[in-house]
C-alpha cells in the first residue's frame, strides 16, 4: 500500500438514471475519502457514445448533491486533472495504446466483423468452452502478430479499420489483494485479448479507466462486484504500463439483491414491487415512462443515505441511525460484507420515519403547505403546528400527514362498521349525548386538557367508565376506531365542529343500536 493522500473516484457512465447500487458505490467512496482526509473525484465515463443518454450527467450531479455527497474535483468543480469527461480526453489514450504496441504488449487487429463472427462459429462448432480472441485464436486472425511489418504498415497507411488489442501471455498467475475479498488469483489463460482502443479511436473502459486513475492519482478503486472479473486485466495493464508500484488498491462491493434475496436487483423488480431504486425520478426520453425516485416518493436524503450505507456494511454495533458525520467516522472495509445485500424497502421506510421524527417542525410545515394547497385545502400556520404535533410520530412520510389528516377538514361520510357493531350501544349513545350537551355549554378554552376534564366529569356524573366509550367517541368524531390523540383532534376541530359531528353520529347511528 502506498502512503499517498487518499484519492477516490466515482466514475459513472451517463447512460440513464443512477441505480441504487451506483449511489451506494458513490457513498462508500465518499465516506472513505472523508474519513481518511482525502479527496473525492467525479469522472464521467462516456467513451461509449452509442449508449450516451442526454440529461443523464445532469441527473448524476443532482442526485449526488441531493444525497450530500460532496465532490472535490469533477466536471462542475474543475480541478488540476481536467477534463473530467473521458470523451474530452480521447487523444490522451491513444498515446498509451500505441506505446503498448511498440513495446510488444499490444497489437493492431484488422479483423472484420465477418471474420470475428466466423471465428466464433468455428469455436462453438468445436465445442470450445470459452469463445475468446486469445493467445491461441489470434494466430489465425488478421493482426500485426500474423501479418508482416510491411503488411501492417501498409494497412495502417491505407486507413484500414483496426482496433488495438492487449496481448495476454497465457502462462502466468495474476494476483491482487482486494480490501473486501482478500487475495484474488486468476490465471491469465482465462483472460482474452481485450480491445483497448476501438476503431473509432475511442478507448474502451479498460484502457481509459487505468490511464485516468493513474494520471489522476487515484489511490483506491471502490466499485461494484460486477467489475471483479475485469480486475485481473486491470492489474496486468498497470504492470504493462510500468505503473504497478503505484497501482491503487481495489475494493469490490457486494451486489444489491432483490427483496427476496434471489438475484440482482433490477428496475423491473422495483416496478413490480412499487418502490424506487433510483435517487431521483427519471423520465425515459424515448418512451416517456417515469421511474420512481426516492426524493419524489418522499424519502429524506439523510434517511436514504443511511439506508443505503447499511446495505452491505455495518458498524459492528447495535446502532442503526447514523448522521453523515457518524457514517464517515464509523466506515471501514473490514465490515463490508462479501455476500449480496437484500434490498428491503420496508427498512427504508423505517429509516425515513426515524429521520422524520428528528426533522424540525418548521421544515415539515414548509413541505406541507404546497401539498395541502394541491388538494384545495386552506390551512393556517397555527393549524399546521397542531397537525404536525398530532401526526409527526405516526407516519413514514411528510405526504402521509396530509392523507392522514383529511378527516380534520371534512366530517366523516362513513363510519367503520366493525366498530359500530362492537362499540355503538345504548351506553355509548348516553355517554356521547351527555358529552355533547356538556360541550355545547362549555365556555372555557377549548384545549385538549380542558376537553378531557369535561369528558371525565360528564362520564363520572353518568356513572360510565371512560375506557368503555372512548372508541365509540372516536368513531363519532372521525369515523374510525383508531388514530392519534382524540383530545388534540377535538382541539384542532374546535367546539362547534365537534358538537356538529357528535350530533350527526347520534342521528345516523341511532338506528343501529343493538340492545342487549
C-alpha positions in Angstrom: 0.0 0.0 0.0 1.3 3.4 -0.9 1.3 6.3 1.6 -0.1 8.9 -0.7 -3.1 11.0 0.4 -6.3 9.1 -0.3 -7.9 10.0 -3.6 -11.0 8.1 -4.8 -13.3 8.5 -7.8 -16.8 7.7 -8.7 -16.9 7.1 -12.4 -20.4 6.5 -13.7 -21.5 6.2 -17.4 -24.2 8.7 -18.5 -26.4 6.0 -19.9 -29.5 6.6 -17.8 -30.6 7.1 -14.2 -28.3 6.3 -11.3 -29.2 2.9 -9.8 -29.2 2.4 -6.0 -26.1 0.2 -6.4 -24.3 3.1 -8.1 -25.4 5.5 -5.4 -24.1 3.2 -2.7 -20.7 2.9 -4.6 -20.5 6.7 -4.6 -21.4 6.9 -1.0 -18.8 4.4 0.1 -16.2 6.2 -1.9 -17.2 9.5 -0.2 -17.2 8.0 3.3 -13.8 6.5 2.9 -12.3 9.6 1.4 -13.6 11.9 4.1 -12.6 9.6 6.9 -9.1 9.5 5.6 -8.9 13.2 5.0 -8.7 12.6 1.2 -10.5 13.7 -1.9 -13.4 12.5 -3.9 -13.4 12.9 -7.7 -16.3 12.5 -10.2 -15.3 11.3 -13.6 -17.9 10.8 -16.4 -17.0 7.7 -18.4 -18.7 8.5 -21.7 -16.5 6.7 -24.1 -19.4 4.6 -25.4 -21.1 7.3 -27.4 -23.8 4.9 -28.7 -25.1 4.5 -25.1 -24.9 8.1 -24.2 -28.3 9.5 -22.9 -28.9 13.3 -22.9 -29.6 14.5 -19.4 -28.0 11.6 -17.6 -24.9 13.5 -16.5 -27.0 16.3 -15.0 -29.1 13.7 -13.3 -26.0 12.1 -11.7 -24.8 15.5 -10.4 -28.2 16.4 -9.0 -28.5 13.0 -7.3 -25.1 13.2 -5.6 -25.8 16.8 -4.4 -29.3 15.8 -3.0 -27.7 12.9 -1.0 -25.0 15.2 0.4 -22.1 13.5 -1.4 -19.6 16.3 -2.0 -17.3 16.3 -5.0 -13.9 17.8 -4.8 -12.9 17.5 -8.5 -15.2 16.9 -11.4 -16.9 18.4 -14.5 -18.6 21.1 -12.4 -15.8 21.8 -9.9 -12.9 21.5 -12.3 -9.5 20.6 -10.9 -5.9 20.0 -11.7 -6.6 16.9 -13.8 -9.4 18.3 -16.0 -11.1 17.5 -18.2 -13.2 15.0 -16.2 -15.2 13.6 -19.1 -13.4 10.8 -20.9 -14.8 11.9 -24.3 -12.8 15.1 -23.8 -9.6 13.1 -23.1 -9.8 11.0 -26.3 -6.3 11.7 -27.8 -4.6 11.1 -24.5 -5.5 7.4 -24.5 -4.1 6.6 -28.0 -0.6 7.6 -26.8 -0.7 4.8 -24.2 -2.3 2.2 -26.5 0.4 2.9 -29.2 3.1 2.7 -26.6 2.0 -0.8 -25.6 2.1 -1.8 -29.3 5.6 -0.5 -29.6 6.7 -2.5 -26.5 5.1 -5.7 -27.8 2.4 -5.7 -25.1 -0.5 -4.9 -27.5 -1.1 -5.3 -31.3 -3.2 -4.0 -34.2 -6.1 -6.2 -35.2 -7.7 -5.6 -38.6 -10.3 -8.4 -38.4 -13.7 -7.5 -40.0 -17.0 -8.2 -38.2 -17.5 -11.2 -40.6 -14.1 -12.6 -39.7 -14.8 -12.3 -36.0 -18.2 -13.9 -36.5 -16.6 -16.8 -38.4 -14.1 -17.3 -35.6 -16.9 -17.5 -33.0 -18.8 -20.1 -35.1 -15.7 -22.3 -35.6 -15.0 -22.3 -31.8 -18.6 -23.0 -31.0 -18.7 -25.9 -33.5 -15.6 -27.3 -31.9 -17.3 -27.1 -28.5 -14.7 -24.8 -27.1 -15.8 -23.8 -23.6 -14.7 -20.1 -23.8 -15.0 -18.4 -27.1 -12.2 -15.9 -26.9 -9.8 -13.9 -29.0 -6.7 -15.1 -27.2 -3.2 -16.4 -27.4 -4.4 -19.4 -29.4 -7.1 -17.9 -31.7 -5.1 -14.7 -32.5 -2.6 -16.8 -34.5 -5.4 -17.4 -37.1 -6.7 -13.9 -37.3 -5.7 -10.7 -39.2 -3.5 -8.8 -36.9 0.0 -7.3 -36.6 1.2 -10.6 -35.0 0.3 -12.7 -38.0 1.0 -10.0 -40.7 4.4 -8.9 -41.7 5.7 -5.5 -40.5 5.3 -4.3 -44.1 1.7 -5.5 -44.4 0.8 -4.0 -41.1 2.3 -0.6 -42.1 0.6 -0.7 -45.5 -2.8 -1.4 -43.9 -2.3 1.4 -41.3 -1.3 3.9 -44.1 -4.2 3.0 -46.3 -6.7 3.7 -43.5 -7.9 0.1 -42.9 -10.1 0.0 -39.8 -8.4 -1.6 -36.8 -8.5 -1.9 -33.1 -5.7 -2.2 -30.6 -5.8 -5.4 -28.5 -3.9 -6.2 -25.4 -1.5 -9.1 -25.8 -2.1 -11.5 -22.9 0.5 -14.1 -22.0 -1.2 -17.4 -21.4 1.1 -18.7 -18.7 1.0 -16.6 -15.6 -0.9 -16.1 -12.4 -2.4 -12.6 -11.7 -3.0 -11.8 -8.1 -4.1 -8.9 -6.1 -5.3 -8.2 -2.6 -8.9 -6.9 -2.5 -9.8 -4.9 0.6 -13.1 -6.8 1.0 -12.4 -10.2 -0.6 -8.8 -10.8 0.3 -6.4 -12.3 -2.2 -7.8 -12.9 -5.7 -5.8 -15.2 -8.0 -6.7 -15.7 -11.7 -4.7 -17.5 -14.4 -4.0 -15.4 -17.5 -5.4 -18.2 -19.7 -8.8 -17.2 -18.5 -8.4 -13.7 -19.9 -8.9 -12.8 -23.6 -7.0 -10.2 -25.6 -9.3 -7.3 -24.8 -9.8 -4.4 -27.1 -8.1 -1.3 -25.7 -8.7 1.2 -28.5 -11.8 0.9 -30.7 -11.9 1.5 -34.4 -13.4 5.0 -33.9 -10.4 6.0 -31.9 -12.2 5.9 -28.6 -10.7 3.9 -25.7 -12.6 1.0 -24.1 -13.3 1.2 -20.4 -10.4 -1.0 -19.6 -7.7 1.4 -21.0 -9.4 4.7 -20.2 -10.1 3.9 -16.5 -6.5 2.7 -15.9 -4.9 5.7 -17.6 -7.2 8.1 -15.9 -6.8 6.6 -12.5 -3.1 6.7 -12.8 -2.9 10.3 -14.1 -5.5 11.5 -11.5 -3.5 9.9 -8.7 -6.3 7.6 -7.6 -5.2 5.5 -4.6 -8.3 3.3 -4.1 -10.7 1.9 -6.7 -14.0 1.2 -4.9 -16.6 -0.3 -7.3 -19.3 -2.9 -7.7 -18.7 -6.6 -7.7 -19.6 -6.8 -11.4 -16.1 -5.4 -12.1 -14.3 -8.1 -10.2 -13.8 -10.3 -13.3 -12.1 -7.3 -15.1 -9.8 -6.6 -12.2 -7.0 -9.1 -13.2 -6.9 -7.5 -16.6 -6.6 -4.1 -15.0 -3.7 -5.4 -12.8 -2.0 -6.6 -15.9 -2.5 -3.2 -17.6 -0.8 -1.4 -14.6 2.1 -3.9 -15.0 2.4 -3.4 -18.7 2.4 0.3 -18.4 5.0 0.2 -15.7 2.7 1.6 -13.0 2.4 -1.4 -10.8 4.2 0.2 -7.8 1.6 3.0 -7.7 -1.4 0.8 -8.6 -4.5 1.7 -6.5 -6.0 -0.8 -4.0 -9.2 -2.4 -5.1 -12.4 -2.9 -3.1 -15.2 -4.7 -4.9 -18.6 -4.1 -3.2 -21.3 -6.8 -2.8 -24.4 -6.8 -5.1 -27.7 -5.3 -4.2 -30.2 -8.2 -4.3 -34.0 -8.4 -5.0 -36.2 -8.1 -1.9 -36.5 -11.9 -1.7 -32.7 -12.2 -1.9 -32.8 -14.2 -5.2 -30.8 -12.4 -7.8 -29.6 -8.9 -8.6 -31.9 -6.0 -8.0 -33.4 -4.6 -11.2 -35.7 -1.8 -12.4 -38.3 -4.5 -13.2 -38.2 -5.6 -9.5 -38.8 -2.0 -8.5 -41.7 -1.6 -11.0 -43.4 -4.8 -9.9 -42.9 -4.0 -6.2 -43.9 -0.4 -6.5 -40.8 1.1 -4.9 -37.9 3.3 -6.1 -34.4 2.2 -6.8 -33.2 5.5 -8.3 -32.4 8.5 -6.1 -34.4 10.9 -8.3 -37.4 10.4 -10.6 -36.3 9.7 -14.2 -38.3 10.1 -17.4 -37.3 7.9 -20.4 -36.9 10.3 -23.3 -37.9 7.6 -25.8 -40.9 6.1 -24.2 -42.0 8.8 -21.7 -42.1 6.2 -19.0 -41.3 7.5 -15.5 -39.2 5.6 -13.0 -39.8 6.4 -9.3 -37.2 8.4 -7.4 -36.6 8.3 -3.6 -36.8 12.1 -3.5 -40.1 12.3 -5.3 -41.6 9.4 -3.2 -40.9 11.5 -0.1 -37.8 9.9 1.3 -35.4 12.3 3.1 -31.8 12.5 1.8 -30.3 11.6 5.1 -32.6 8.6 5.6 -31.8 7.4 2.0 -28.1 7.7 2.6 -28.4 5.9 5.9 -30.4 3.1 4.4 -28.0 2.6 1.5 -24.9 2.7 3.7 -26.2 -0.2 5.7 -26.9 -2.3 2.6 -23.7 -4.4 2.8 -22.0 -2.7 5.7 -22.5 -2.4 9.5 -20.6 -0.7 12.2 -20.4 -3.8 14.4 -22.7 -2.2 17.0 -26.5 -2.1 17.6 -26.5 1.5 16.2 -28.7 1.9 13.0 -29.3 5.7 12.8 -26.2 7.5 11.6 -25.7 11.1 10.5 -23.3 11.5 7.6 -20.5 12.5 10.0 -21.2 9.4 12.0 -21.1 7.2 8.9 -17.7 8.8 8.0 -16.3 8.1 11.4 -17.5 4.5 11.5 -17.0 3.3 8.0 -14.4 0.5 7.3 -13.8 -2.0 4.6 -13.3 -4.7 7.2 -17.1 -4.6 7.9 -18.3 -4.5 4.3 -19.9 -7.9 3.6 -18.8 -10.2 0.8 -22.3 -11.6 0.2 -25.0 -9.6 -1.5 -27.4 -7.3 0.4 -31.1 -7.8 0.2 -33.0 -4.6 -0.7 -35.7 -4.2 1.9 -37.9 -1.2 1.1 -39.7 -1.6 4.5 -36.4 -0.9 6.2 -36.0 2.2 4.0 -39.5 3.3 5.2 -38.5 2.8 8.8 -35.3 4.9 8.3 -37.4 7.7 6.8 -39.8 7.6 9.8 -36.9 7.9 12.2 -35.5 10.9 10.3 -38.9 12.5 10.0 -39.3 12.4 13.8 -36.0 14.3 14.1 -36.9 16.8 11.5 -37.7 20.4 12.6 -41.4 21.1 12.7 -41.0 24.3 10.7 -39.3 22.4 7.9 -42.1 19.9 7.8 -44.7 22.7 7.7 -43.0 24.3 4.7 -43.2 21.0 2.9 -46.9 20.5 3.9 -48.2 23.9 2.6 -48.0 23.0 -1.2 -49.3 19.5 -0.5 -52.5 20.9 1.2 -52.8 23.6 -1.5 -52.7 21.0 -4.2 -55.7 19.4 -2.6 -57.6 22.7 -2.4 -57.4 22.8 1.4 -56.8 26.1 3.2 -54.9 25.6 6.4 -53.2 28.3 8.5 -49.8 28.1 10.3 -51.4 27.5 13.7 -53.4 24.6 12.4 -50.3 23.2 10.7 -48.4 23.3 14.0 -51.2 21.3 15.7 -51.4 18.8 12.8 -47.7 18.2 12.8 -47.7 17.7 16.5 -50.6 15.3 16.2 -49.3 13.1 13.3 -45.5 13.5 13.0 -44.6 10.4 15.0 -47.2 8.3 13.4 -46.2 8.5 9.7 -43.3 7.5 7.5 -43.5 10.4 5.0 -44.4 14.0 5.1 -47.1 13.4 2.4 -48.8 10.9 4.8 -49.5 13.8 7.2 -51.8 15.2 4.6 -53.6 12.0 3.8 -53.9 11.1 7.5 -55.3 14.5 8.4 -58.1 14.7 5.8 -60.7 13.8 8.4 -59.9 17.2 10.1 -61.2 19.1 7.1 -64.4 17.0 6.3 -66.8 15.3 8.7 -67.0 11.5 8.2 -69.3 10.3 5.5 -69.0 6.7 6.6 -68.3 5.0 9.9 -66.2 1.9 10.5 -68.9 -0.8 10.7 -66.8 -3.2 12.8 -66.6 -0.5 15.5 -70.3 0.3 15.1 -71.2 -3.3 15.7 -68.9 -3.7 18.7 -69.0 -0.4 20.4 -72.1 1.6 19.4 -74.6 0.7 22.1 -77.1 2.3 24.4 -74.4 3.2 26.9 -72.3 4.8 24.2 -75.2 6.9 23.0 -76.0 8.1 26.5 -72.3 8.9 27.1 -71.9 10.8 23.8 -75.2 12.6 24.2 -74.2 13.8 27.6 -70.8 14.8 26.5 -72.3 16.8 23.5 -74.5 18.7 25.9 -71.6 19.4 28.2 -69.5 20.7 25.3 -72.3 22.9 24.0 -72.5 24.7 27.3 -68.7 24.9 27.8 -67.4 28.5 27.8 -63.6 27.9 28.6 -60.6 27.5 26.4 -61.3 24.6 24.0 -57.9 22.9 24.5 -57.1 19.2 24.9 -56.6 19.2 28.7 -59.9 21.0 29.4 -61.8 18.9 26.9 -60.6 15.8 28.7 -61.7 17.3 32.0 -65.2 17.9 30.6 -65.3 14.4 29.3 -64.2 12.9 32.6 -66.6 14.9 34.6 -69.5 14.0 32.3 -68.7 10.3 32.5 -68.4 10.4 36.3 -71.9 12.1 36.5 -73.4 9.4 34.3 -71.6 6.5 36.1 -69.9 5.4 32.9 -66.2 4.4 32.7 -64.3 6.4 30.1 -62.5 3.4 28.8 -65.7 1.8 27.7 -66.9 4.6 25.4 -63.6 6.1 24.0 -63.7 4.0 20.8 -67.3 4.9 20.1 -66.5 8.6 20.8 -63.6 8.5 18.3 -65.9 6.8 15.8 -68.4 9.7 16.2 -65.7 12.4 15.7 -63.5 10.8 13.0 -65.4 7.8 11.5 -62.7 5.4 12.5 -62.0 3.3 15.6 -58.3 4.1 15.9 -56.0 7.1 15.4 -53.9 9.8 17.1 -54.7 11.6 20.3 -58.5 12.2 20.3 -58.4 15.2 22.7 -55.9 17.0 20.4 -58.1 16.1 17.4 -61.1 17.8 19.1 -59.0 20.8 20.0 -58.0 21.3 16.3 -61.6 20.8 15.1 -63.0 23.4 17.6 -66.0 23.2 19.8 -68.7 23.9 17.2 -67.4 21.3 14.7 -67.1 18.6 17.4 -70.6 19.2 18.6 -71.9 19.0 15.0 -70.1 15.7 14.4 -71.4 14.3 17.6 -75.0 15.3 16.7 -74.6 13.7 13.2 -73.2 10.4 14.6 -76.0 10.2 17.2 -78.6 10.8 14.5 -77.2 8.5 11.8 -76.1 5.6 14.1 -79.1 5.5 16.5 -80.9 3.0 14.3 -78.0 0.6 14.6 -78.1 0.3 18.4 -78.4 -3.3 19.4 -80.0 -3.6 22.9 -78.9 -6.4 25.0 
